């Protein structure tokens, strides 16, 4: 039955075939092995890896996760093993499983991004997700995604050095997210993903100081969904390249909303922390919705709003 559903939900995104539109979002599923112990993640469409940088990063100090009434705030700081340890320790698993592997790449400087992409481009991976929107770094990261000019510059430079499908992950803090999206499209991006977490703050009233060492952190979860959905809709109206919708998706109904707003794929993030089987449950709900409404292709409902 699952194979039948997968035929209905199949998506071509920038020339890459996804068996369905459900993607595990970067930073919420590691490199897949832990969730694969809970359920067979090969049933999903793809996985975006934990954000990788050229060198190993230990991440931010102090509090890293803080619950909010409808989500979480995080200040991880791109903790990761670095691209070379990823190749040594994690890549073999991703190469063996049957789902699209998307390597998420971050950095503090343009040079770091370029060197990391050069290494990744020699690997057997399916797609790059270029993170120019991380709010947990004191430099780099989000700064590249705030202005159309800088977003276009890094996209253009990365496009020159890789033939892999290139998806640029956009920041909700962009001054004009549609303008940034168009700039990335013009600079050679094959697709876009949005949004990353929203810059937010929490205060410890007993200690009389910010909860996070960096003062601000990234807010994700159901609280951001209506705003993220609006941004995805705006960008889908503006660009011609395909879009991955991200932000607060915790049910199959949320996934349908993003698809109707124009997204070709959806990423499941914070919901994985609440329920490790969230991706599978959302996929099953989406399958049932397609059957009930006799929808034969995702294109029948994509972008109908």
SEVEXMI-815157 format. One record per residue: residue number from 1; residue in three letters; x, y, z of N, C-alpha, C in turn. Coordinates in steps of 0.2 Angstrom, whole numbers, m for minus. Example, Ala and Ser with C-alpha at 12.3 -4.5 7.8 and 13.67 -1.06 7.14 Angstrom:
% residues 2
R   nuke   zavex     npx     npy     npz    capx    capy    capz     cpx     cpy     cpz
R      1     ala      66     m28      39      62     m22      39      66     m16      39
R      2     ser      64     m11      35      68      m5      36      64       0      39
//
This chain:
% residues 305
R   nuke   zavex     npx     npy     npz    capx    capy    capz     cpx     cpy     cpz
R      1     unk       4      m6       0       0       0       0       4       6       0
R      2     unk      10       6       4      14      12       4      17      14      m3
R      3     unk      19       8      m7      21      10     m13      16      13     m18
R      4     unk      10      11     m17       5      15     m21       4      22     m19
R      5     unk       4      23     m13       4      30     m10      10      34     m13
R      6     unk      16      31     m13      22      34     m15      22      36     m22
R      7     unk      18      32     m26      17      34     m33      13      41     m34
R      8     unk       8      41     m30       4      47     m30       8      53     m28
R      9     unk      12      52     m23      16      58     m20      22      59     m23
R     10     unk      24      56     m28      31      57     m31      32      64     m33
R     11     unk      38      67     m32      39      74     m33      46      74     m37
R     12     unk      46      78     m43      53      80     m46      55      87     m44
R     13     unk      60      87     m40      62      93     m37      69      95     m40
R     14     unk      70     100     m44      76     102     m47      80      96     m51
R     15     unk      76      91     m54      79      85     m57      80      80     m53
R     16     unk      79      80     m46      79      75     m42      73      72     m40
R     17     unk      72      65     m40      66      61     m39      65      60     m32
R     18     unk      60      62     m29      58      61     m22      52      56     m22
R     19     unk      52      51     m18      46      46     m18      40      49     m15
R     20     unk      41      54     m11      36      58      m8      39      65      m5
R     21     unk      35      69      m3      37      76      m1      40      77       6
R     22     unk      40      72      10      42      73      17      49      72      18
R     23     unk      52      77      20      60      78      21      61      79      29
R     24     unk      66      75      32      68      77      38      72      83      38
R     25     unk      71      88      42      74      94      42      81      94      45
R     26     unk      85      98      43      92      99      45      92     100      53
R     27     unk      96      97      57      97      99      64      92      95      68
R     28     unk      87      91      65      82      88      69      82      81      69
R     29     unk      87      78      65      87      71      64      94      68      63
R     30     unk      99      72      65     106      70      65     108      68      58
R     31     unk     110      62      57     112      60      50     108      54      49
R     32     unk     102      53      53      97      48      51      97      41      55
R     33     unk     103      40      58     103      33      60      99      32      67
R     34     unk      99      37      71      95      36      77      87      36      75
R     35     unk      85      40      71      78      39      69      76      33      66
R     36     unk      81      30      62      80      24      58      79      18      63
R     37     unk      82      19      69      80      14      74      73      14      77
R     38     unk      70      20      76      63      20      78      58      18      72
R     39     unk      59      20      66      55      17      60      60      18      54
R     40     unk      57      15      49      61      14      43      61      21      39
R     41     unk      66      25      40      66      32      37      66      32      29
R     42     unk      67      26      26      67      25      19      60      26      16
R     43     unk      55      26      20      48      27      18      47      34      16
R     44     unk      52      39      19      51      46      18      54      48      11
R     45     unk      54      54      10      56      57       3      64      58       4
R     46     unk      66      61       9      73      63      10      75      65      17
R     47     unk      81      67      18      84      69      24      89      74      23
R     48     unk      89      80      26      94      85      26      98      84      32
R     49     unk     104      83      31     109      82      37     110      88      42
R     50     unk     112      86      47     114      91      52     119      96      48
R     51     unk     118     102      50     122     107      46     130     105      47
R     52     unk     133     105      42     140     104      42     145     110      40
R     53     unk     150     110      43     155     116      42     162     112      40
R     54     unk     166     117      37     173     114      35     176     111      41
R     55     unk     176     114      46     180     111      52     175     109      58
R     56     unk     177     105      62     172     103      68     171     109      72
R     57     unk     165     109      74     163     114      79     160     112      85
R     58     unk     162     114      91     159     112      97     152     115      99
R     59     unk     150     121      95     144     124      96     144     129     102
R     60     unk     138     132     104     138     137     109     138     134     116
R     61     unk     140     138     121     141     136     128     134     138     131
R     62     unk     133     136     137     127     137     141     121     134     138
R     63     unk     115     137     140     109     134     138     108     133     130
R     64     unk     106     128     128     105     127     121      98     126     119
R     65     unk      94     123     123      87     122     121      82     125     127
R     66     unk      77     128     125      72     131     129      65     131     127
R     67     unk      61     128     131      54     126     128      50     133     129
R     68     unk      46     134     124      41     139     124      34     136     123
R     69     unk      29     140     124      22     137     124      20     134     118
R     70     unk      23     136     112      21     132     106      27     131     102
R     71     unk      32     128     105      38     127     101      44     127     106
R     72     unk      50     128     103      57     128     106      61     133     104
R     73     unk      66     136     108      71     140     106      77     136     106
R     74     unk      82     137     101      88     133     102      94     138     100
R     75     unk      99     137     103     106     140     102     111     135     102
R     76     unk     111     131      97     116     125      96     123     128      94
R     77     unk     122     132      89     129     135      86     132     131      81
R     78     unk     128     127      78     131     123      72     136     118      75
R     79     unk     135     115      81     139     109      83     139     104      78
R     80     unk     145     102      75     145      96      70     152      93      70
R     81     unk     153      87      67     159      84      67     164      87      62
R     82     unk     161      91      57     165      94      52     165      89      46
R     83     unk     166      92      40     164      88      34     169      82      33
R     84     unk     175      82      35     179      76      34     177      70      39
R     85     unk     175      72      45     173      66      50     166      64      48
R     86     unk     162      68      45     156      66      42     157      61      37
R     87     unk     161      62      32     163      57      27     165      50      30
R     88     unk     170      51      35     172      45      38     167      41      42
R     89     unk     163      45      46     158      41      51     151      41      49
R     90     unk     148      45      44     141      45      43     139      44      36
R     91     unk     143      45      31     141      45      24     139      38      22
R     92     unk     143      33      24     141      26      22     134      24      23
R     93     unk     131      26      29     124      25      30     120      28      25
R     94     unk     121      35      24     117      39      20     117      36      12
R     95     unk     123      33      10     124      31       4     120      24       3
R     96     unk     119      21       8     116      14       8     108      14       8
R     97     unk     105      19      11      98      20      12      95      23       6
R     98     unk      88      21       5      85      23      m1      80      29       0
R     99     unk      84      35       1      80      41       1      85      46      m1
R    100     unk      82      52      m3      87      57      m6      91      60       0
R    101     unk      97      60      m1     102      63       4     104      70       2
R    102     unk     102      75       7     103      82       6     108      84      11
R    103     unk     114      87       9     119      89      13     118      96      15
R    104     unk     117      98      21     116     105      23     123     108      25
R    105     unk     125     113      22     131     116      23     131     123      26
R    106     unk     135     124      31     135     131      34     142     134      34
R    107     unk     143     140      37     150     142      37     150     149      40
R    108     unk     156     152      42     156     158      44     159     163      39
R    109     unk     163     160      34     165     165      29     164     162      22
R    110     unk     164     166      17     163     163      10     168     158       8
R    111     unk     174     159      10     180     154       9     178     147      12
R    112     unk     175     147      18     174     141      21     168     137      18
R    113     unk     163     141      15     158     138      11     161     135       5
R    114     unk     165     138       2     168     136      m5     172     130      m4
R    115     unk     176     129       1     180     123       3     176     117       4
R    116     unk     171     119       8     166     113      10     162     110       4
R    117     unk     160     115       0     156     113      m6     160     109     m11
R    118     unk     167     111     m11     171     107     m16     172     100     m13
R    119     unk     173      99      m7     173      92      m4     167      88      m5
R    120     unk     161      91      m4     155      88      m5     153      86     m12
R    121     unk     155      90     m16     154      89     m23     157      83     m26
R    122     unk     162      80     m23     166      74     m25     162      68     m22
R    123     unk     157      69     m18     154      63     m14     148      61     m18
R    124     unk     145      55     m16     139      52     m19     133      55     m15
R    125     unk     132      61     m16     126      64     m12     121      67     m18
R    126     unk     115      68     m16     110      70     m21     109      78     m22
R    127     unk     110      81     m16     109      88     m16     112      92     m11
R    128     unk     113      99     m12     116     103      m7     111     108      m4
R    129     unk     110     109       2     106     114       5     111     119       8
R    130     unk     111     125       5     116     130       7     113     134      13
R    131     unk     115     133      19     112     137      24     115     144      25
R    132     unk     112     149      22     114     156      23     110     160      28
R    133     unk     107     156      33     101     159      37     102     157      44
R    134     unk     107     154      47     107     151      54     108     157      58
R    135     unk     103     158      63     103     163      68     107     162      74
R    136     unk     111     157      75     115     155      81     122     156      80
R    137     unk     124     160      75     131     162      75     132     169      76
R    138     unk     138     171      79     139     178      80     142     181      73
R    139     unk     144     177      69     146     180      62     145     175      57
R    140     unk     144     177      50     143     173      45     135     171      45
R    141     unk     134     165      43     127     162      43     122     167      41
R    142     unk     118     169      45     112     173      44     114     179      40
R    143     unk     120     182      41     122     188      38     122     188      31
R    144     unk     123     182      28     123     181      21     116     181      18
R    145     unk     111     180      22     104     179      20     100     185      21
R    146     unk     103     190      24      98     196      25      97     200      19
R    147     unk     102     201      15     102     206       9     102     202       3
R    148     unk      98     204      m2      98     201      m9     105     201     m12
R    149     unk     109     206     m11     116     207     m14     120     201     m11
R    150     unk     121     200      m5     125     196      m2     123     188      m3
R    151     unk     116     187      m3     113     181      m4     115     179     m11
R    152     unk     115     183     m16     116     182     m23     124     180     m24
R    153     unk     128     184     m20     135     183     m21     137     176     m19
R    154     unk     135     174     m13     137     167     m11     134     162     m15
R    155     unk     128     163     m17     125     158     m22     128     157     m28
R    156     unk     130     163     m31     134     163     m38     141     160     m37
R    157     unk     144     161     m31     151     158     m30     150     151     m30
R    158     unk     145     148     m26     144     141     m25     142     138     m31
R    159     unk     138     141     m35     136     138     m42     142     137     m46
R    160     unk     147     141     m46     152     140     m50     156     134     m49
R    161     unk     156     131     m43     160     126     m41     157     119     m40
R    162     unk     150     119     m41     147     112     m40     142     111     m46
R    163     unk     141     105     m48     136     103     m52     130     100     m49
R    164     unk     131      99     m42     125      96     m38     119     101     m38
R    165     unk     113      98     m38     107     103     m37     108     107     m31
R    166     unk     107     113     m31     109     118     m26     102     121     m23
R    167     unk     101     120     m17      95     123     m14      98     128      m9
R    168     unk      95     134      m9      97     139      m4      92     140       2
R    169     unk      94     140       8      90     140      14      89     147      16
R    170     unk      83     150      16      83     157      17      81     159      24
R    171     unk      83     165      26      81     167      33      75     171      33
R    172     unk      71     170      38      65     175      39      66     182      41
R    173     unk      73     183      43      75     189      45      77     194      39
R    174     unk      77     191      33      78     194      27      74     201      27
R    175     unk      77     206      24      74     212      24      68     212      19
R    176     unk      69     208      14      63     207       9      64     200       7
R    177     unk      61     195       9      62     188       8      61     186       0
R    178     unk      56     189      m3      55     188     m10      60     191     m14
R    179     unk      63     196     m12      69     199     m16      75     195     m15
R    180     unk      76     192      m9      82     188      m8      81     182     m12
R    181     unk      75     179     m12      73     173     m16      75     174     m23
R    182     unk      72     179     m26      73     181     m33      81     182     m35
R    183     unk      85     185     m30      92     186     m31      95     179     m31
R    184     unk      93     174     m27      96     168     m27      95     164     m33
R    185     unk      88     165     m36      86     162     m42      91     164     m48
R    186     unk      92     171     m48      95     174     m53     103     172     m53
R    187     unk     105     170     m47     112     168     m46     114     161     m47
R    188     unk     108     157     m49     109     150     m51     107     145     m46
R    189     unk     103     147     m41     100     142     m36      95     137     m40
R    190     unk      95     131     m39      90     126     m42      84     126     m38
R    191     unk      84     128     m32      78     128     m28      79     132     m21
R    192     unk      74     133     m17      75     136     m11      71     132      m5
R    193     unk      74     133       1      70     131       7      69     136      11
R    194     unk      63     137      14      62     142      19      56     140      23
R    195     unk      56     142      30      61     147      33      65     143      38
R    196     unk      70     147      40      74     144      46      71     147      52
R    197     unk      74     146      58      71     149      64      71     156      64
R    198     unk      66     159      68      65     166      69      69     168      75
R    199     unk      73     174      75      77     177      80      72     178      86
R    200     unk      74     176      92      70     177      98      74     177     104
R    201     unk      70     178     110      74     179     116      70     177     122
R    202     unk      73     174     127      70     172     133      74     175     139
R    203     unk      71     177     144      74     180     150      73     176     156
R    204     unk      78     174     160      78     171     167      76     176     172
R    205     unk      70     177     174      68     182     179      71     181     186
R    206     unk      73     175     188      76     174     194      83     176     194
R    207     unk      87     174     188      94     176     188      95     183     185
R    208     unk      89     186     183      89     193     180      94     193     174
R    209     unk      94     188     170      98     189     164      95     185     158
R    210     unk      98     185     152      95     181     146      97     174     148
R    211     unk      92     170     145      93     163     146      99     160     142
R    212     unk     100     163     136     105     161     131     112     165     132
R    213     unk     117     162     131     124     166     132     124     171     126
R    214     unk     121     169     120     122     174     114     116     179     115
R    215     unk     112     179     120     106     183     121     100     181     117
R    216     unk     101     180     110      96     178     106      97     171     103
R    217     unk      91     168     101      91     161      99      86     160      94
R    218     unk      86     154      91      81     153      86      75     150      88
R    219     unk      69     153      86      62     150      88      60     146      82
R    220     unk      57     139      84      54     135      79      48     132      82
R    221     unk      44     128      78      39     124      81      32     127      79
R    222     unk      26     125      81      20     127      79      19     135      79
R    223     unk      22     138      84      21     145      84      23     149      78
R    224     unk      28     147      74      30     151      68      26     149      62
R    225     unk      22     143      62      19     141      56      15     146      52
R    226     unk      11     150      55       7     154      51      11     160      47
R    227     unk      17     162      51      21     167      47      25     164      42
R    228     unk      28     158      44      32     154      39      28     152      33
R    229     unk      22     150      34      17     148      28      16     154      24
R    230     unk      15     160      27      14     166      23      20     168      19
R    231     unk      26     167      21      33     168      18      34     164      12
R    232     unk      32     157      13      33     152       8      28     154       2
R    233     unk      22     156       4      17     158      m1      20     164      m5
R    234     unk      22     169      m2      25     175      m5      31     173     m10
R    235     unk      35     169      m8      41     167     m12      39     163     m18
R    236     unk      34     158     m17      32     154     m22      28     158     m27
R    237     unk      25     164     m25      22     168     m30      27     172     m34
R    238     unk      33     173     m31      38     177     m34      43     173     m39
R    239     unk      45     167     m37      50     163     m41      47     158     m45
R    240     unk      52     156     m50      50     150     m54      53     143     m52
R    241     unk      58     144     m48      61     138     m46      57     135     m40
R    242     unk      58     128     m39      54     125     m34      56     127     m26
R    243     unk      51     126     m22      52     128     m15      51     122     m10
R    244     unk      55     121      m5      54     117       1      51     121       6
R    245     unk      45     119       9      42     123      14      44     120      21
R    246     unk      46     125      25      49     123      32      46     128      37
R    247     unk      44     125      43      42     130      48      36     128      52
R    248     unk      36     124      58      31     123      62      26     117      59
R    249     unk      28     113      55      24     108      52      24     102      57
R    250     unk      18     100      60      17      95      65      12      90      63
R    251     unk       8      91      58       3      87      56       2      87      48
R    252     unk      m1      82      46      m2      81      39      m6      87      36
R    253     unk     m11      90      40     m14      96      38     m10     101      36
R    254     unk      m5     102      41       0     108      40       4     107      33
R    255     unk       6     100      32       9      99      26       5     100      20
R    256     unk      m1      99      20      m6     101      14      m6     108      13
R    257     unk      m6     112      19      m7     119      18       0     122      14
R    258     unk       5     119      16      11     122      13      12     120       6
R    259     unk       9     114       4       9     112      m3       4     116      m7
R    260     unk      m2     118      m4      m7     122      m7      m4     129      m8
R    261     unk       0     131      m3       4     138      m4       9     138      m9
R    262     unk      11     132     m12      16     132     m17      22     128     m16
R    263     unk      23     125     m10      29     121      m9      28     114     m13
R    264     unk      34     112     m15      34     106     m19      36     100     m13
R    265     unk      40     102      m9      42      97      m3      41     101       3
R    266     unk      40      97       9      40     100      16      45      97      20
R    267     unk      48     101      25      53      98      29      49      98      36
R    268     unk      51      92      40      48      91      46      54      92      51
R    269     unk      53      97      56      59      98      60      57      97      68
R    270     unk      55     102      71      54     102      78      49      97      80
R    271     unk      44      95      76      40      89      78      43      83      79
R    272     unk      49      82      76      53      76      77      55      75      85
R    273     unk      56      81      88      58      81      95      52      79      99
R    274     unk      46      81      97      40      80     101      38      72     100
R    275     unk      39      70      94      37      63      92      41      61      87
R    276     unk      46      56      89      51      54      84      48      51      78
R    277     unk      41      49      78      38      46      72      34      51      68
R    278     unk      35      57      70      31      62      66      31      62      59
R    279     unk      37      61      56      38      61      49      34      56      46
R    280     unk      34      50      49      30      44      46      22      45      47
R    281     unk      20      48      52      13      49      54      11      54      49
R    282     unk      15      60      47      12      65      43      12      62      36
R    283     unk      17      58      34      16      54      27      10      50      27
R    284     unk       8      46      32       2      42      31      m4      46      31
R    285     unk      m4      52      35     m10      56      34     m11      59      27
R    286     unk      m5      61      24      m5      64      18      m7      59      13
R    287     unk      m5      53      13      m7      47       9     m15      46       9
R    288     unk     m17      46      15     m25      45      16     m29      51      13
R    289     unk     m26      57      14     m29      63      11     m30      63       3
R    290     unk     m24      60       0     m24      59      m7     m29      54      m9
R    291     unk     m29      49      m5     m34      43      m7     m41      46      m7
R    292     unk     m43      49      m1     m50      51       1     m52      56      m5
R    293     unk     m48      60      m7     m49      66     m12     m48      64     m19
R    294     unk     m46      58     m20     m44      55     m27     m39      60     m30
R    295     unk     m34      62     m27     m29      66     m30     m23      61     m32
R    296     unk     m22      62     m39     m17      57     m42     m10      60     m43
R    297     unk     m10      66     m42      m3      69     m42      m3      76     m37
R    298     unk       3      77     m34       4      82     m30       3      89     m34
R    299     unk       4      89     m40       3      95     m44      m4      97     m45
R    300     unk      m9      93     m43     m16      95     m43     m18     100     m38
R    301     unk     m14     100     m32     m15     104     m27     m10     109     m25
R    302     unk      m4     108     m28       2     112     m27       1     119     m30
R    303     unk       1     124     m25       0     131     m27      m6     133     m29
R    304     unk     m12     130     m27     m18     132     m29     m21     138     m25
R    305     unk     m17     140     m20     m19     146     m17     m16     153     m20
//
